Every structure is written in structure tokens, then in C-alpha cells.
Amino acid sequence: MSRVLFCFITFLRYKLEDESKKLVKVGRFFASSQTCSVCGYKNAKTKNLALREWDCPQCGTHHDRD
């Protein structure tokens, strides 16, 4: 990891902890655009890159892939 990236992550972690939040690292291939951030439902239909927005069928939360 480069020094600049390490400093950025350290700063980000510090700022998040100051707001009582935490930094969560995920793997490079984690399907974050396919997973509902509210309930954790994984929507396999969002593998289509042309699909830019989707609504979670489980909890109804609207998601924007951007």
C-alpha cells in the first residue's frame, strides 16, 4: 500500500470515529452495487451494467449504482 493511500485511510478512519462511525474495508470483487445497504438483499438482476437504478424487492429501498 502506498504511503498516500495509507495516510488517506488513516485520516478517513479518524474522521469517521469522530462521528461515531467506522470504516469497513471490502474486497475488490465485493458486489456492493448488487447488495441492498439497508437489509442486505443481494439482487442478481443488477449484474446487467445497463441497469443504473433498482428498488430492493425485500425492503423497497431505492438504489443508484453511481
Biopython code that builds the backbone (N, CA, C, O; Angstrom):
import numpy as np
from Bio.PDB.StructureBuilder import StructureBuilder

atoms = [
    (1, "MET", "N", (0.852, -1.172, 0.000)),
    (1, "MET", "CA", (0.000, 0.000, 0.000)),
    (1, "MET", "C", (0.897, 1.235, 0.000)),
    (1, "MET", "O", (1.862, 1.317, 0.760)),
    (2, "SER", "N", (0.567, 2.181, -0.855)),
    (2, "SER", "CA", (1.379, 3.395, -0.932)),
    (2, "SER", "C", (1.175, 4.247, 0.324)),
    (2, "SER", "O", (0.166, 4.133, 1.018)),
    (3, "ARG", "N", (2.139, 5.083, 0.585)),
    (3, "ARG", "CA", (2.085, 5.951, 1.768)),
    (3, "ARG", "C", (0.896, 6.911, 1.692)),
    (3, "ARG", "O", (0.242, 7.173, 2.702)),
    (4, "VAL", "N", (0.617, 7.430, 0.503)),
    (4, "VAL", "CA", (-0.506, 8.364, 0.334)),
    (4, "VAL", "C", (-1.825, 7.667, 0.658)),
    (4, "VAL", "O", (-2.667, 8.226, 1.361)),
    (5, "LEU", "N", (-2.007, 6.456, 0.154)),
    (5, "LEU", "CA", (-3.221, 5.697, 0.426)),
    (5, "LEU", "C", (-3.337, 5.387, 1.911)),
    (5, "LEU", "O", (-4.418, 5.506, 2.487)),
    (6, "PHE", "N", (-2.230, 4.990, 2.535)),
    (6, "PHE", "CA", (-2.227, 4.698, 3.973)),
    (6, "PHE", "C", (-2.636, 5.941, 4.772)),
    (6, "PHE", "O", (-3.433, 5.848, 5.706)),
    (7, "CYS", "N", (-2.088, 7.104, 4.401)),
    (7, "CYS", "CA", (-2.433, 8.355, 5.105)),
    (7, "CYS", "C", (-3.909, 8.697, 4.916)),
    (7, "CYS", "O", (-4.569, 9.136, 5.858)),
    (8, "PHE", "N", (-4.429, 8.499, 3.707)),
    (8, "PHE", "CA", (-5.834, 8.776, 3.437)),
    (8, "PHE", "C", (-6.738, 7.875, 4.280)),
    (8, "PHE", "O", (-7.701, 8.349, 4.883)),
    (9, "ILE", "N", (-6.431, 6.587, 4.321)),
    (9, "ILE", "CA", (-7.242, 5.641, 5.097)),
    (9, "ILE", "C", (-7.185, 5.981, 6.583)),
    (9, "ILE", "O", (-8.201, 5.916, 7.275)),
    (10, "THR", "N", (-6.009, 6.340, 7.071)),
    (10, "THR", "CA", (-5.858, 6.726, 8.475)),
    (10, "THR", "C", (-6.694, 7.961, 8.785)),
    (10, "THR", "O", (-7.381, 8.006, 9.806)),
    (11, "PHE", "N", (-6.640, 8.963, 7.912)),
    (11, "PHE", "CA", (-7.415, 10.189, 8.096)),
    (11, "PHE", "C", (-8.914, 9.901, 8.045)),
    (11, "PHE", "O", (-9.679, 10.393, 8.875)),
    (12, "LEU", "N", (-9.324, 9.099, 7.062)),
    (12, "LEU", "CA", (-10.733, 8.754, 6.929)),
    (12, "LEU", "C", (-11.246, 8.016, 8.163)),
    (12, "LEU", "O", (-12.330, 8.320, 8.661)),
    (13, "ARG", "N", (-10.480, 7.055, 8.656)),
    (13, "ARG", "CA", (-10.861, 6.305, 9.858)),
    (13, "ARG", "C", (-11.000, 7.253, 11.052)),
    (13, "ARG", "O", (-11.947, 7.140, 11.830)),
    (14, "TYR", "N", (-10.065, 8.176, 11.193)),
    (14, "TYR", "CA", (-10.101, 9.151, 12.288)),
    (14, "TYR", "C", (-11.369, 10.003, 12.221)),
    (14, "TYR", "O", (-12.050, 10.191, 13.229)),
    (15, "LYS", "N", (-11.680, 10.515, 11.031)),
    (15, "LYS", "CA", (-12.861, 11.364, 10.885)),
    (15, "LYS", "C", (-14.159, 10.585, 11.137)),
    (15, "LYS", "O", (-15.093, 11.118, 11.736)),
    (16, "LEU", "N", (-14.218, 9.348, 10.689)),
    (16, "LEU", "CA", (-15.408, 8.535, 10.917)),
    (16, "LEU", "C", (-15.591, 8.215, 12.392)),
    (16, "LEU", "O", (-16.704, 8.288, 12.912)),
    (17, "GLU", "N", (-14.508, 7.862, 13.063)),
    (17, "GLU", "CA", (-14.598, 7.565, 14.503)),
    (17, "GLU", "C", (-15.033, 8.793, 15.283)),
    (17, "GLU", "O", (-15.718, 8.672, 16.299)),
    (18, "ASP", "N", (-14.644, 9.969, 14.820)),
    (18, "ASP", "CA", (-15.053, 11.222, 15.468)),
    (18, "ASP", "C", (-16.565, 11.408, 15.377)),
    (18, "ASP", "O", (-17.159, 12.088, 16.214)),
    (19, "GLU", "N", (-17.189, 10.808, 14.364)),
    (19, "GLU", "CA", (-18.645, 10.864, 14.174)),
    (19, "GLU", "C", (-19.329, 9.594, 14.667)),
    (19, "GLU", "O", (-20.491, 9.355, 14.337)),
    (20, "SER", "N", (-18.630, 8.779, 15.449)),
    (20, "SER", "CA", (-19.133, 7.502, 15.983)),
    (20, "SER", "C", (-19.504, 6.523, 14.868)),
    (20, "SER", "O", (-20.473, 5.772, 14.982)),
    (21, "LYS", "N", (-18.723, 6.543, 13.798)),
    (21, "LYS", "CA", (-18.906, 5.619, 12.678)),
    (21, "LYS", "C", (-17.616, 4.843, 12.491)),
    (21, "LYS", "O", (-16.603, 5.158, 13.114)),
    (22, "LYS", "N", (-17.648, 3.829, 11.636)),
    (22, "LYS", "CA", (-16.431, 3.065, 11.420)),
    (22, "LYS", "C", (-16.215, 2.786, 9.944)),
    (22, "LYS", "O", (-17.164, 2.725, 9.162)),
    (23, "LEU", "N", (-14.979, 2.619, 9.584)),
    (23, "LEU", "CA", (-14.591, 2.307, 8.220)),
    (23, "LEU", "C", (-14.620, 0.801, 8.038)),
    (23, "LEU", "O", (-14.054, 0.059, 8.840)),
    (24, "VAL", "N", (-15.278, 0.357, 6.986)),
    (24, "VAL", "CA", (-15.359, -1.073, 6.700)),
    (24, "VAL", "C", (-14.711, -1.315, 5.341)),
    (24, "VAL", "O", (-15.173, -0.792, 4.328)),
    (25, "LYS", "N", (-13.657, -2.096, 5.319)),
    (25, "LYS", "CA", (-12.991, -2.443, 4.061)),
    (25, "LYS", "C", (-13.661, -3.681, 3.482)),
    (25, "LYS", "O", (-13.976, -4.626, 4.204)),
    (26, "VAL", "N", (-13.872, -3.661, 2.176)),
    (26, "VAL", "CA", (-14.436, -4.823, 1.484)),
    (26, "VAL", "C", (-13.484, -5.240, 0.379)),
    (26, "VAL", "O", (-12.654, -4.452, -0.075)),
    (27, "GLY", "N", (-13.611, -6.466, -0.039)),
    (27, "GLY", "CA", (-12.766, -6.987, -1.099)),
    (27, "GLY", "C", (-13.024, -6.312, -2.429)),
    (27, "GLY", "O", (-14.082, -5.719, -2.641)),
    (28, "ARG", "N", (-12.072, -6.402, -3.307)),
    (28, "ARG", "CA", (-12.146, -5.767, -4.613)),
    (28, "ARG", "C", (-13.353, -6.244, -5.415)),
    (28, "ARG", "O", (-13.937, -5.468, -6.171)),
    (29, "PHE", "N", (-13.726, -7.488, -5.263)),
    (29, "PHE", "CA", (-14.813, -8.052, -6.050)),
    (29, "PHE", "C", (-16.115, -8.177, -5.255)),
    (29, "PHE", "O", (-17.014, -8.904, -5.676)),
    (30, "PHE", "N", (-16.235, -7.498, -4.137)),
    (30, "PHE", "CA", (-17.472, -7.486, -3.356)),
    (30, "PHE", "C", (-18.569, -6.816, -4.183)),
    (30, "PHE", "O", (-18.360, -5.730, -4.724)),
    (31, "ALA", "N", (-19.709, -7.442, -4.283)),
    (31, "ALA", "CA", (-20.808, -6.959, -5.136)),
    (31, "ALA", "C", (-21.613, -5.862, -4.442)),
    (31, "ALA", "O", (-22.795, -6.051, -4.154)),
    (32, "SER", "N", (-20.989, -4.733, -4.176)),
    (32, "SER", "CA", (-21.667, -3.663, -3.434)),
    (32, "SER", "C", (-22.822, -3.038, -4.208)),
    (32, "SER", "O", (-23.800, -2.602, -3.600)),
    (33, "SER", "N", (-22.732, -2.986, -5.535)),
    (33, "SER", "CA", (-23.824, -2.396, -6.310)),
    (33, "SER", "C", (-24.993, -3.357, -6.455)),
    (33, "SER", "O", (-26.054, -2.971, -6.946)),
    (34, "GLN", "N", (-24.812, -4.611, -6.032)),
    (34, "GLN", "CA", (-25.882, -5.607, -6.103)),
    (34, "GLN", "C", (-26.510, -5.871, -4.740)),
    (34, "GLN", "O", (-27.500, -6.597, -4.646)),
    (35, "THR", "N", (-25.955, -5.298, -3.699)),
    (35, "THR", "CA", (-26.399, -5.593, -2.337)),
    (35, "THR", "C", (-27.121, -4.392, -1.738)),
    (35, "THR", "O", (-26.614, -3.272, -1.793)),
    (36, "CYS", "N", (-28.293, -4.617, -1.172)),
    (36, "CYS", "CA", (-29.054, -3.555, -0.514)),
    (36, "CYS", "C", (-28.332, -3.147, 0.764)),
    (36, "CYS", "O", (-28.023, -3.988, 1.609)),
    (37, "SER", "N", (-28.067, -1.859, 0.897)),
    (37, "SER", "CA", (-27.352, -1.358, 2.072)),
    (37, "SER", "C", (-28.229, -1.314, 3.320)),
    (37, "SER", "O", (-27.722, -1.129, 4.426)),
    (38, "VAL", "N", (-29.542, -1.481, 3.152)),
    (38, "VAL", "CA", (-30.456, -1.436, 4.292)),
    (38, "VAL", "C", (-30.699, -2.829, 4.869)),
    (38, "VAL", "O", (-30.558, -3.043, 6.073)),
    (39, "CYS", "N", (-31.067, -3.781, 3.993)),
    (39, "CYS", "CA", (-31.452, -5.105, 4.507)),
    (39, "CYS", "C", (-30.482, -6.229, 4.128)),
    (39, "CYS", "O", (-30.581, -7.335, 4.658)),
    (40, "GLY", "N", (-29.536, -5.947, 3.205)),
    (40, "GLY", "CA", (-28.559, -6.956, 2.821)),
    (40, "GLY", "C", (-28.982, -7.873, 1.692)),
    (40, "GLY", "O", (-28.243, -8.792, 1.340)),
    (41, "TYR", "N", (-30.153, -7.647, 1.114)),
    (41, "TYR", "CA", (-30.633, -8.469, -0.003)),
    (41, "TYR", "C", (-29.681, -8.340, -1.186)),
    (41, "TYR", "O", (-29.263, -7.231, -1.519)),
    (42, "LYS", "N", (-29.330, -9.460, -1.828)),
    (42, "LYS", "CA", (-28.458, -9.433, -2.999)),
    (42, "LYS", "C", (-29.309, -9.622, -4.248)),
    (42, "LYS", "O", (-29.961, -10.652, -4.421)),
    (43, "ASN", "N", (-29.293, -8.616, -5.112)),
    (43, "ASN", "CA", (-30.100, -8.605, -6.321)),
    (43, "ASN", "C", (-29.245, -9.037, -7.509)),
    (43, "ASN", "O", (-28.447, -8.243, -8.007)),
    (44, "ALA", "N", (-29.392, -10.265, -7.968)),
    (44, "ALA", "CA", (-28.602, -10.801, -9.081)),
    (44, "ALA", "C", (-28.937, -10.123, -10.402)),
    (44, "ALA", "O", (-28.129, -10.155, -11.330)),
    (45, "LYS", "N", (-30.111, -9.510, -10.507)),
    (45, "LYS", "CA", (-30.513, -8.849, -11.756)),
    (45, "LYS", "C", (-29.659, -7.620, -12.056)),
    (45, "LYS", "O", (-29.601, -7.177, -13.203)),
    (46, "THR", "N", (-29.006, -7.071, -11.055)),
    (46, "THR", "CA", (-28.212, -5.853, -11.263)),
    (46, "THR", "C", (-26.849, -6.142, -11.864)),
    (46, "THR", "O", (-26.038, -5.225, -11.993)),
    (47, "LYS", "N", (-26.566, -7.381, -12.236)),
    (47, "LYS", "CA", (-25.308, -7.682, -12.921)),
    (47, "LYS", "C", (-25.268, -7.018, -14.289)),
    (47, "LYS", "O", (-24.193, -6.777, -14.838)),
    (48, "ASN", "N", (-26.440, -6.725, -14.834)),
    (48, "ASN", "CA", (-26.536, -6.016, -16.099)),
    (48, "ASN", "C", (-26.064, -4.579, -15.872)),
    (48, "ASN", "O", (-26.725, -3.822, -15.161)),
    (49, "LEU", "N", (-24.931, -4.191, -16.466)),
    (49, "LEU", "CA", (-24.358, -2.868, -16.231)),
    (49, "LEU", "C", (-25.201, -1.734, -16.797)),
    (49, "LEU", "O", (-25.020, -0.578, -16.413)),
    (50, "ALA", "N", (-26.121, -2.050, -17.703)),
    (50, "ALA", "CA", (-27.013, -1.026, -18.244)),
    (50, "ALA", "C", (-28.059, -0.604, -17.212)),
    (50, "ALA", "O", (-28.630, 0.481, -17.324)),
    (51, "LEU", "N", (-28.313, -1.438, -16.222)),
    (51, "LEU", "CA", (-29.280, -1.136, -15.164)),
    (51, "LEU", "C", (-28.607, -0.223, -14.141)),
    (51, "LEU", "O", (-27.763, -0.679, -13.370)),
    (52, "ARG", "N", (-28.973, 1.071, -14.125)),
    (52, "ARG", "CA", (-28.311, 2.052, -13.268)),
    (52, "ARG", "C", (-29.013, 2.266, -11.935)),
    (52, "ARG", "O", (-28.385, 2.707, -10.973)),
    (53, "GLU", "N", (-30.299, 1.963, -11.863)),
    (53, "GLU", "CA", (-31.070, 2.128, -10.625)),
    (53, "GLU", "C", (-31.910, 0.888, -10.391)),
    (53, "GLU", "O", (-32.323, 0.215, -11.336)),
    (54, "TRP", "N", (-32.163, 0.589, -9.104)),
    (54, "TRP", "CA", (-33.031, -0.546, -8.788)),
    (54, "TRP", "C", (-33.650, -0.350, -7.418)),
    (54, "TRP", "O", (-33.104, 0.338, -6.557)),
    (55, "ASP", "N", (-34.810, -0.976, -7.240)),
    (55, "ASP", "CA", (-35.519, -0.947, -5.963)),
    (55, "ASP", "C", (-35.418, -2.332, -5.332)),
    (55, "ASP", "O", (-35.657, -3.339, -5.998)),
    (56, "CYS", "N", (-35.071, -2.383, -4.070)),
    (56, "CYS", "CA", (-34.938, -3.654, -3.360)),
    (56, "CYS", "C", (-36.320, -4.298, -3.234)),
    (56, "CYS", "O", (-37.238, -3.683, -2.693)),
    (57, "PRO", "N", (-36.477, -5.530, -3.729)),
    (57, "PRO", "CA", (-37.781, -6.198, -3.632)),
    (57, "PRO", "C", (-38.126, -6.621, -2.206)),
    (57, "PRO", "O", (-39.280, -6.932, -1.911)),
    (58, "GLN", "N", (-37.138, -6.634, -1.331)),
    (58, "GLN", "CA", (-37.375, -7.072, 0.046)),
    (58, "GLN", "C", (-37.818, -5.928, 0.960)),
    (58, "GLN", "O", (-38.755, -6.082, 1.744)),
    (59, "CYS", "N", (-37.131, -4.764, 0.854)),
    (59, "CYS", "CA", (-37.482, -3.664, 1.767)),
    (59, "CYS", "C", (-37.949, -2.399, 1.045)),
    (59, "CYS", "O", (-38.417, -1.459, 1.686)),
    (60, "GLY", "N", (-37.821, -2.371, -0.302)),
    (60, "GLY", "CA", (-38.315, -1.234, -1.083)),
    (60, "GLY", "C", (-37.370, -0.060, -1.213)),
    (60, "GLY", "O", (-37.747, 0.960, -1.790)),
    (61, "THR", "N", (-36.159, -0.163, -0.700)),
    (61, "THR", "CA", (-35.197, 0.938, -0.773)),
    (61, "THR", "C", (-34.745, 1.145, -2.216)),
    (61, "THR", "O", (-34.452, 0.183, -2.926)),
    (62, "HIS", "N", (-34.691, 2.399, -2.641)),
    (62, "HIS", "CA", (-34.233, 2.734, -3.991)),
    (62, "HIS", "C", (-32.714, 2.878, -3.989)),
    (62, "HIS", "O", (-32.146, 3.510, -3.098)),
    (63, "HIS", "N", (-32.056, 2.287, -4.997)),
    (63, "HIS", "CA", (-30.593, 2.331, -5.088)),
    (63, "HIS", "C", (-30.169, 2.879, -6.438)),
    (63, "HIS", "O", (-30.796, 2.606, -7.461)),
    (64, "ASP", "N", (-29.103, 3.652, -6.425)),
    (64, "ASP", "CA", (-28.492, 4.212, -7.629)),
    (64, "ASP", "C", (-27.077, 3.651, -7.694)),
    (64, "ASP", "O", (-26.301, 3.836, -6.756)),
    (65, "ARG", "N", (-26.730, 2.977, -8.772)),
    (65, "ARG", "CA", (-25.418, 2.334, -8.869)),
    (65, "ARG", "C", (-24.277, 3.323, -8.919)),
    (65, "ARG", "O", (-23.132, 2.945, -8.669)),
    (66, "ASP", "N", (-24.551, 4.586, -9.236)),
    (66, "ASP", "CA", (-23.485, 5.577, -9.292)),
    (66, "ASP", "C", (-23.234, 6.091, -7.904)),
    (66, "ASP", "O", (-22.369, 6.945, -7.709)),
]
sb = StructureBuilder()
sb.init_structure("model")
sb.init_model(0)
sb.init_chain("A")
sb.init_seg("    ")
for serial, (resi, resn, name, xyz) in enumerate(atoms, 1):
    if name == "N":
        sb.init_residue(resn, " ", resi, " ")
    sb.init_atom(name, np.array(xyz, "f"), 0.0, 1.0, " ", f" {name:<3s}", serial, name[0])
structure = sb.get_structure()
